[in-house]
Amino acid sequence: MLFHSYTFLFVFLPVSLTGYYFLAGKRGGKEAKLWLVAVSLWFYGCFGMEYLFLLLASVLFNYKTGQMIRGCRKNGRNGKRVLAAGTAGNLALLAYFKYMDFFIGNWNALSGGNLPLLHVALPVGISFFTFQQISYLADCFRGEIEDSGFFDYMLYIVYFPKLVEGPLAFASELFPQFAGAGKQKFNAEGLMRGICLFIMGMLKKVILADTFGEAVNYGYSNLEMMHGLDALLLTVFYSLQLYFDFSGYCDMARGISRMFGIELPVNFESPYQSGNIIEFWKRWHITLNRFFTKYIYIPLGGNRNGKWKTYRNLLFVFFISGLWHGAGWNFILWGMMHGILYVLTKAWQGRNVPGGERLGKNKRVFHGAGVKRGGRIAGAAGKAFTFCYVSAAWVYFRAESVAQGSRLLGRILTGGFVRVDRNLAGYFNLEEFWYILKVLRLDRWEYGHDILMWVFTVFALLLVFFGKNAAWAAEKIKPKAWTAAVFACLLLWCVLTFSDVSTFLYFNF
């Protein structure tokens, strides 16, 4: 069941909210929490009952493992072996479903063998709920969380707003909130802000991301027909599609959760406004970045053992990040492209600047250069370079192989710059806007077919480079009649496009 579907919007969400607030306050909130567990299982079961049984088995295994780790702590034992076994079990599950064909394919290529691929279907959200359970076991081992009972743990894992695509929330963030779930009074303003954030996220997904997505799918399917300008636009289109798709999902998830009075962590903070790659990773997929920092980078030694080991640790984290996103060498290359630039930027920031002074609080770094605050030219250059580099790396993230990604980037340099492919531009001619061009008779102009493509692209770029993020905007909304009217119209616009929308991109990961 997708957030942007008729079933979710007009059946599942109203039933879930009504049942939750009807049961709130009964038996100390237990019935309301059980209701949240039930509707979350209903939500996930819609993707396939076999996936639901797998999720339940994973929850039972990890809760029991967490109890065993706590038992070791109480009895004065270390518990490392239990933690290692639990982590290995989670990773084995993930490896089987997500990476087995990748391993078999590479083994066949290296050995000349002919082992058949398994073609195992990837359970929706397995990367996310597996990582959350690993973090839970690690926090149990460290003694950072207490046992809150099986149903609170189950709710922590299966809670439907974050189940299939995150954001990755730590148990220490949600357990205190779940302890009060079902006890709080109905909050009309919180519901209003949640609805507004949900609608803004839906706009990102169904209007912006899916419009760019159709053009991207066409372009990648017809690379041989693409000229240099087409290939360049495809690169930009996918950068925008991926951002609006994933950040749109996270905004919708946070909006839904807020309707239940539960806050999920922010996952995006205007990442394309970053002045360098280090800042980018503080703004993009924030919860995954902090997961890798806490559970991989710091245990490896972090930055405590000298700069070379620090760089090694960073490269390893980005290697794991690439592999986590997908079973393919193109994802590993994507991760290493980010890792290499991250390390180079880190090294540049740590160098001695002229005069023998290291970069201090009165300096800012834009793409590795120490400049005084207010260096607008350097800041703009840093943002432009970071966006271009990240967009080039996204090519390998989207491509089916390293070869296809390299072919697209090569066409930017060798394909020549002629008029944009008419079919590519045609995907932006949405009926509600194309009608305006007809009324203005601009559709008869030779380049009239390209107008909406450029308008869409420029608007999206202005939004990501200069706009405020949706979380900030939701906090500034005032509960007034005109606000309700505007968001009602925006919701209607989204609903009218439901028949043309696609699944979220991160469902594949």
DOZAMI-666622 format. One record per residue (C-alpha): x, y, z. Coordinates in steps of 0.05 Angstrom, whole numbers, plus 5000, padded with zeros to 4 digits. Layout:
BEGIN
NODE      x      y      z
NODE      X      Y      Z
...
END
This chain:
BEGIN
NODE      x      y      z
NODE   5000   5000   5000
NODE   5029   5067   4979
NODE   5019   5132   5016
NODE   4997   5164   4950
NODE   4941   5116   4935
NODE   4865   5120   4940
NODE   4863   5061   4989
NODE   4913   5092   5036
NODE   4885   5163   5034
NODE   4810   5148   5037
NODE   4808   5082   5075
NODE   4871   5063   5113
NODE   4891   5131   5142
NODE   4822   5153   5165
NODE   4808   5084   5196
NODE   4876   5084   5230
NODE   4868   5154   5260
NODE   4796   5143   5281
NODE   4811   5078   5316
NODE   4873   5105   5349
NODE   4840   5166   5380
NODE   4777   5127   5397
NODE   4820   5078   5438
NODE   4866   5132   5466
NODE   4864   5135   5542
NODE   4836   5065   5551
NODE   4876   5018   5595
NODE   4932   5069   5599
NODE   4940   5074   5524
NODE   4953   4999   5514
NODE   4894   4989   5468
NODE   4914   5048   5424
NODE   4985   5020   5417
NODE   4958   4952   5400
NODE   4915   4985   5348
NODE   4977   5018   5318
NODE   5012   4951   5315
NODE   4951   4920   5282
NODE   4944   4973   5228
NODE   5019   4972   5216
NODE   5016   4897   5202
NODE   4956   4909   5157
NODE   4996   4962   5120
NODE   5056   4917   5109
NODE   5014   4856   5093
NODE   4986   4893   5033
NODE   5055   4885   5000
NODE   5051   4809   5008
NODE   5033   4762   5064
NODE   5099   4724   5056
NODE   5135   4789   5071
NODE   5092   4798   5134
NODE   5111   4730   5161
NODE   5184   4745   5148
NODE   5179   4811   5185
NODE   5145   4778   5245
NODE   5198   4724   5248
NODE   5252   4778   5246
NODE   5218   4817   5302
NODE   5212   4755   5347
NODE   5285   4735   5334
NODE   5313   4803   5350
NODE   5270   4815   5411
NODE   5292   4748   5440
NODE   5364   4765   5423
NODE   5358   4832   5458
NODE   5331   4797   5520
NODE   5390   4750   5519
NODE   5439   4808   5514
NODE   5405   4841   5574
NODE   5409   4775   5612
NODE   5484   4773   5599
NODE   5491   4844   5626
NODE   5451   4827   5689
NODE   5493   4766   5702
NODE   5559   4802   5693
NODE   5575   4770   5627
NODE   5597   4809   5566
NODE   5544   4789   5515
NODE   5589   4802   5455
NODE   5578   4733   5427
NODE   5502   4741   5431
NODE   5507   4809   5398
NODE   5553   4781   5343
NODE   5505   4722   5331
NODE   5444   4768   5328
NODE   5479   4816   5281
NODE   5503   4759   5237
NODE   5432   4731   5234
NODE   5405   4798   5210
NODE   5459   4807   5159
NODE   5451   4736   5134
NODE   5377   4749   5121
NODE   5393   4813   5085
NODE   5449   4780   5045
NODE   5404   4724   5022
NODE   5348   4767   4996
NODE   5388   4826   4971
NODE   5457   4803   4951
NODE   5455   4728   4935
NODE   5447   4738   4859
NODE   5502   4791   4861
NODE   5549   4742   4895
NODE   5531   4685   4848
NODE   5539   4729   4786
NODE   5608   4752   4807
NODE   5629   4682   4826
NODE   5608   4657   4757
NODE   5646   4714   4724
NODE   5710   4700   4763
NODE   5709   4624   4762
NODE   5676   4611   4695
NODE   5621   4573   4731
NODE   5548   4570   4713
NODE   5511   4571   4779
NODE   5438   4591   4768
NODE   5414   4657   4796
NODE   5361   4651   4850
NODE   5320   4712   4829
NODE   5294   4720   4901
NODE   5243   4775   4908
NODE   5267   4831   4953
NODE   5220   4841   5013
NODE   5197   4913   5017
NODE   5235   4954   5069
NODE   5282   4897   5090
NODE   5343   4942   5089
NODE   5310   4992   5136
NODE   5279   4946   5187
NODE   5341   4902   5189
NODE   5386   4962   5204
NODE   5338   4986   5258
NODE   5340   4918   5292
NODE   5416   4916   5289
NODE   5418   4984   5322
NODE   5370   4959   5376
NODE   5415   4900   5392
NODE   5476   4945   5395
NODE   5441   4994   5441
NODE   5419   4936   5486
NODE   5492   4914   5490
NODE   5514   4984   5509
NODE   5459   4990   5561
NODE   5430   5052   5528
NODE   5358   5028   5528
NODE   5316   4990   5578
NODE   5267   4935   5563
NODE   5200   4968   5547
NODE   5163   4903   5533
NODE   5150   4863   5470
NODE   5094   4905   5441
NODE   5133   4970   5447
NODE   5191   4937   5412
NODE   5145   4909   5359
NODE   5114   4977   5349
NODE   5183   5008   5343
NODE   5200   4961   5285
NODE   5133   4956   5248
NODE   5107   5027   5259
NODE   5080   5038   5189
NODE   5099   5111   5173
NODE   5173   5093   5176
NODE   5171   5018   5162
NODE   5189   5012   5089
NODE   5234   5073   5075
NODE   5252   5103   5141
NODE   5273   5150   5168
NODE   5318   5106   5211
NODE   5298   5124   5282
NODE   5337   5100   5343
NODE   5300   5063   5398
NODE   5321   5117   5447
NODE   5281   5167   5405
NODE   5217   5128   5398
NODE   5210   5086   5461
NODE   5197   5147   5506
NODE   5145   5170   5456
NODE   5112   5102   5452
NODE   5109   5101   5528
NODE   5062   5160   5523
NODE   5026   5138   5460
NODE   4952   5131   5468
NODE   4952   5173   5532
NODE   4957   5242   5502
NODE   4896   5284   5486
NODE   4876   5298   5415
NODE   4919   5355   5387
NODE   4883   5392   5332
NODE   4942   5437   5314
NODE   4989   5378   5311
NODE   4940   5342   5265
NODE   4936   5404   5221
NODE   5011   5410   5215
NODE   5018   5336   5202
NODE   4967   5340   5145
NODE   5002   5400   5115
NODE   5070   5366   5118
NODE   5039   5303   5087
NODE   5009   5343   5030
NODE   5075   5379   5016
NODE   5111   5312   5013
NODE   5058   5285   4966
NODE   5067   5345   4921
NODE   5141   5331   4917
NODE   5127   5259   4898
NODE   5068   5259   4851
NODE   5078   5326   4816
NODE   5153   5338   4815
NODE   5188   5271   4825
NODE   5143   5230   4779
NODE   5144   5282   4724
NODE   5220   5282   4724
NODE   5218   5206   4731
NODE   5180   5193   4667
NODE   5230   5234   4628
NODE   5288   5198   4662
NODE   5259   5129   4646
NODE   5251   5149   4573
NODE   5321   5177   4569
NODE   5355   5117   4600
NODE   5316   5071   4554
NODE   5339   5110   4493
NODE   5410   5130   4509
NODE   5433   5121   4437
NODE   5385   5175   4415
NODE   5407   5225   4467
NODE   5451   5284   4448
NODE   5497   5321   4495
NODE   5444   5369   4521
NODE   5394   5312   4530
NODE   5445   5272   4570
NODE   5461   5333   4613
NODE   5388   5345   4627
NODE   5378   5272   4644
NODE   5432   5278   4696
NODE   5398   5338   4727
NODE   5329   5307   4722
NODE   5349   5246   4761
NODE   5382   5287   4815
NODE   5317   5325   4823
NODE   5274   5263   4817
NODE   5312   5225   4871
NODE   5311   5283   4919
NODE   5237   5299   4911
NODE   5219   5226   4913
NODE   5256   5206   4976
NODE   5249   5271   5014
NODE   5175   5272   4993
NODE   5167   5203   5024
NODE   5201   5225   5088
NODE   5158   5287   5093
NODE   5096   5245   5083
NODE   5120   5195   5136
NODE   5135   5250   5186
NODE   5068   5283   5171
NODE   5029   5218   5182
NODE   5067   5204   5246
NODE   5053   5274   5272
NODE   4979   5261   5262
NODE   4987   5206   5315
NODE   5027   5253   5360
NODE   5094   5218   5348
NODE   5154   5256   5321
NODE   5201   5222   5271
NODE   5271   5250   5259
NODE   5284   5297   5201
NODE   5319   5261   5144
NODE   5333   5318   5095
NODE   5355   5389   5106
NODE   5361   5423   5038
NODE   5420   5380   5017
NODE   5432   5412   4949
NODE   5447   5478   4986
NODE   5511   5446   5013
NODE   5577   5481   5001
NODE   5617   5416   5001
NODE   5609   5341   5003
NODE   5618   5338   5079
NODE   5561   5387   5089
NODE   5520   5348   5038
NODE   5524   5285   5079
NODE   5501   5324   5141
NODE   5438   5343   5102
NODE   5423   5282   5058
NODE   5392   5218   5088
NODE   5412   5244   5156
NODE   5388   5184   5195
NODE   5428   5134   5152
NODE   5490   5177   5160
NODE   5485   5178   5235
NODE   5472   5103   5236
NODE   5537   5090   5199
NODE   5573   5140   5244
NODE   5549   5108   5309
NODE   5553   5035   5291
NODE   5610   5030   5240
NODE   5654   5092   5237
NODE   5662   5102   5313
NODE   5673   5028   5329
NODE   5727   5026   5275
NODE   5763   5081   5313
NODE   5731   5143   5281
NODE   5782   5199   5279
NODE   5819   5178   5342
NODE   5878   5141   5311
NODE   5909   5191   5264
NODE   5888   5219   5197
NODE   5905   5159   5153
NODE   5863   5111   5194
NODE   5809   5163   5195
NODE   5809   5166   5119
NODE   5809   5090   5116
NODE   5749   5087   5162
NODE   5712   5139   5121
NODE   5725   5102   5056
NODE   5700   5037   5087
NODE   5636   5071   5111
NODE   5622   5097   5041
NODE   5637   5029   5012
NODE   5585   4998   5059
NODE   5537   5055   5042
NODE   5543   5040   4968
NODE   5533   4965   4979
NODE   5474   4978   5026
NODE   5438   5017   4972
NODE   5443   4962   4920
NODE   5475   4897   4898
NODE   5516   4922   4841
NODE   5584   4950   4824
NODE   5551   5014   4801
NODE   5527   5026   4873
NODE   5596   5011   4901
NODE   5627   5060   4851
NODE   5575   5112   4872
NODE   5594   5102   4945
NODE   5668   5107   4931
NODE   5660   5170   4889
NODE   5629   5203   4950
NODE   5681   5172   4996
NODE   5741   5196   4956
NODE   5715   5268   4951
NODE   5696   5266   5024
NODE   5767   5245   5044
NODE   5799   5296   4998
NODE   5755   5351   5026
NODE   5770   5329   5097
NODE   5844   5330   5082
NODE   5839   5399   5050
NODE   5801   5427   5109
NODE   5855   5402   5157
NODE   5913   5432   5120
NODE   5950   5494   5142
NODE   5923   5556   5108
NODE   5970   5614   5089
NODE   5997   5646   5152
NODE   6003   5580   5189
NODE   5933   5582   5220
NODE   5885   5525   5216
NODE   5813   5538   5196
NODE   5777   5565   5256
NODE   5708   5589   5274
NODE   5718   5654   5236
NODE   5729   5615   5172
NODE   5682   5574   5128
NODE   5700   5519   5080
NODE   5669   5518   5010
NODE   5695   5459   4970
NODE   5757   5457   5012
NODE   5776   5531   5009
NODE   5781   5571   5072
NODE   5744   5636   5062
NODE   5716   5688   5108
NODE   5643   5688   5123
NODE   5604   5724   5070
NODE   5646   5697   5013
NODE   5587   5692   4967
NODE   5626   5676   4904
NODE   5663   5620   4938
NODE   5599   5595   4970
NODE   5562   5594   4903
NODE   5621   5559   4870
NODE   5622   5507   4926
NODE   5548   5494   4919
NODE   5552   5489   4843
NODE   5611   5441   4845
NODE   5579   5398   4898
NODE   5514   5393   4860
NODE   5549   5376   4795
NODE   5593   5323   4827
NODE   5535   5292   4865
NODE   5493   5292   4802
NODE   5548   5257   4763
NODE   5553   5205   4818
NODE   5477   5195   4816
NODE   5485   5172   4744
NODE   5516   5108   4769
NODE   5463   5103   4824
NODE   5409   5103   4770
NODE   5444   5064   4715
NODE   5435   4990   4707
NODE   5511   4981   4703
NODE   5576   5019   4707
NODE   5581   5015   4631
NODE   5513   5047   4621
NODE   5529   5103   4670
NODE   5595   5117   4636
NODE   5561   5118   4569
NODE   5512   5171   4592
NODE   5567   5215   4621
NODE   5607   5205   4557
NODE   5549   5230   4515
NODE   5549   5296   4553
NODE   5620   5308   4527
NODE   5614   5278   4457
NODE   5540   5279   4439
NODE   5537   5350   4414
NODE   5489   5404   4438
NODE   5428   5409   4394
NODE   5354   5419   4408
NODE   5326   5376   4464
NODE   5294   5311   4442
NODE   5220   5326   4431
NODE   5197   5263   4465
NODE   5239   5278   4526
NODE   5210   5347   4532
NODE   5140   5320   4521
NODE   5137   5286   4589
NODE   5133   5355   4622
NODE   5072   5376   4582
NODE   5021   5360   4636
NODE   4950   5372   4613
NODE   4935   5426   4665
NODE   4994   5468   4642
NODE   4993   5450   4568
NODE   4923   5478   4563
NODE   4949   5546   4586
NODE   5001   5545   4530
NODE   4946   5530   4480
NODE   4904   5588   4505
NODE   4964   5633   4497
NODE   4978   5601   4429
NODE   5049   5586   4451
NODE   5040   5513   4430
NODE   5047   5536   4357
NODE   5115   5565   4369
NODE   5173   5523   4344
NODE   5201   5515   4415
NODE   5133   5515   4449
NODE   5140   5441   4465
NODE   5201   5456   4508
NODE   5172   5512   4550
NODE   5143   5470   4606
NODE   5205   5427   4611
NODE   5248   5489   4623
NODE   5197   5519   4671
NODE   5194   5455   4711
NODE   5269   5448   4713
NODE   5284   5520   4732
NODE   5229   5520   4785
NODE   5256   5455   4816
NODE   5327   5481   4816
NODE   5306   5546   4849
NODE   5268   5506   4901
NODE   5326   5461   4919
NODE   5379   5516   4918
NODE   5340   5571   4953
NODE   5276   5543   4983
NODE   5262   5526   5055
NODE   5251   5453   5071
NODE   5182   5426   5083
NODE   5193   5413   5158
NODE   5209   5487   5168
NODE   5149   5509   5125
NODE   5101   5464   5164
NODE   5121   5497   5229
NODE   5105   5566   5201
NODE   5035   5550   5175
NODE   4979   5585   5211
NODE   4913   5549   5222
NODE   4869   5596   5181
NODE   4813   5587   5131
NODE   4854   5607   5071
NODE   4909   5558   5091
NODE   4858   5502   5093
NODE   4831   5522   5025
NODE   4900   5524   4993
NODE   4921   5456   5020
NODE   4854   5426   5001
NODE   4866   5449   4929
NODE   4936   5421   4930
NODE   4911   5355   4958
NODE   4858   5352   4903
NODE   4912   5364   4850
NODE   4953   5306   4878
NODE   4893   5259   4881
NODE   4875   5273   4809
NODE   4945   5249   4788
NODE   4944   5184   4828
NODE   4930   5141   4767
NODE   4997   5162   4736
NODE   5044   5158   4797
NODE   5098   5107   4810
NODE   5125   5071   4871
NODE   5178   5105   4913
NODE   5249   5096   4888
NODE   5276   5072   4955
NODE   5228   5013   4954
NODE   5283   4982   4911
NODE   5334   4988   4967
END
